[in-house]
Amino acid sequence: MKEKTYEKERAFLSPYAKRSEDTLGRRRDEPPCSMRTDFQRDRDRIIYSKAFLRLKNKTQVFFAPDGDHYMSRLTHTLDVSQIARSLARCLSLNEDLAEAIALGHDLGHTPFGHVGERVLDALCPTGFRHSEQSLRVVDLLEKDGKGLNLTFEVRDGILNHTKKGKPATLEGAAVSLADRIAYINHDIEDAIRAGFLREDELPPQAVAVFGRDTSARINTAILDIYAESAGKPYVRMSEEKAEALDELRTFMFERVYEHANKLIQESAERMLRALYTYFTERPEELPALYLSTAREDVPRAVCDYLSSMTDKYAINVFKRLFVPREGSV
């Protein structure tokens, strides 16, 4: 079965795609699978990881929203995966590689969305970036400290999925674009649903370029990337569409990300700061998984622990440590 996949890739993938048989391999050698390619194995390892399961209870933008149809970090990840696979398919890139990178790109994201990342970045002496933390998760923290032992290409795509990143593969570049397309468009949808925005408040020029609804904007973006990149050694948008997407992103940061649920954001920030201070002063109370790191770098170990938390778990730990219980002295 694996050989059939190799044959299909040789026949149909772009010369600029990363073929599964040409992977640069894993950090630790291991016996190959007779049925799945290495990128398919990476995808499966990510899906069955604990960090992936926790994404369903991590905030994308809105904390504990009053409704069932808001994006969580998991639904965002699935959205990125779908867009990345669409881009890989139409550009004749390796769909398995793109999917694996997309499914793993946010494994290291904090609870409480953008607030959590901003707080840990401010507190940790060496800074905190969720892309780097996602790589730590797959390399060092999953499977009780053994890591997932993913291929170079998937690890590289996870690390470099942000706008400033420079992925080594076109599949990684496709995921980076898919991430921006996904979060900007569905965060707009959530903001309108929550009453933080009206559709007529969106930047008119960007709306004229991309369209008025989520489906139209995503479709426009994919078609534009195809027109700009098909048969080329790069994956990118046209200048017009890239500028319009940047305008929407800037608008969302100014109007939504920094202001939505302001009181809840402030509460989340206070909670994370309190938890960070508590565990940096008492590293011996960290779970066993993080103690070896704590012996060398306490702030990093604390960030490993806090970033692994779901929103609900962080709140419960805070209550256990700081909120007096009935009957306590």
Sequence and secondary structure as in RCSB ss.txt:
>XXXX:A:sequence
MKEKTYEKERAFLSPYAKRSEDTLGRRRDEPPCSMRTDFQRDRDRIIYSKAFLRLKNKTQVFFAPDGDHYMSRLT
HTLDVSQIARSLARCLSLNEDLAEAIALGHDLGHTPFGHVGERVLDALCPTGFRHSEQSLRVVDLLEKDGKGLNL
TFEVRDGILNHTKKGKPATLEGAAVSLADRIAYINHDIEDAIRAGFLREDELPPQAVAVFGRDTSARINTAILDI
YAESAGKPYVRMSEEKAEALDELRTFMFERVYEHANKLIQESAERMLRALYTYFTERPEELPALYLSTAREDVPR
AVCDYLSSMTDKYAINVFKRLFVPREGSV
>XXXX:A:secstr
 HHHHHHHHHHHS TTS  GGG   BSS     SSS HHHHHHHHHHTSHHHHHGGGSBSSSSS SSS S BHHH
HHHHHHHHHHHHHHHTT  HHHHHHHHHHTTTT  TTHHHHHHHHHHHSTT   HHHHHHHIIIIIHHHHT    
BHHHHHHHHT STT   SSHHHHHHHHHHHHHHHHHHHHHHHHHTS  GGGS HHHHHHH SSHHHHHHHHHHHH
HHHHTTSS     HHHHHHHHHHHHHHIIIIITTTTHHHHHHHHHHHHHHHHHHHH GGGS GGGHHHHHH HHH
HHHHHHHH  HHHHHHHHHHHHS  TT  
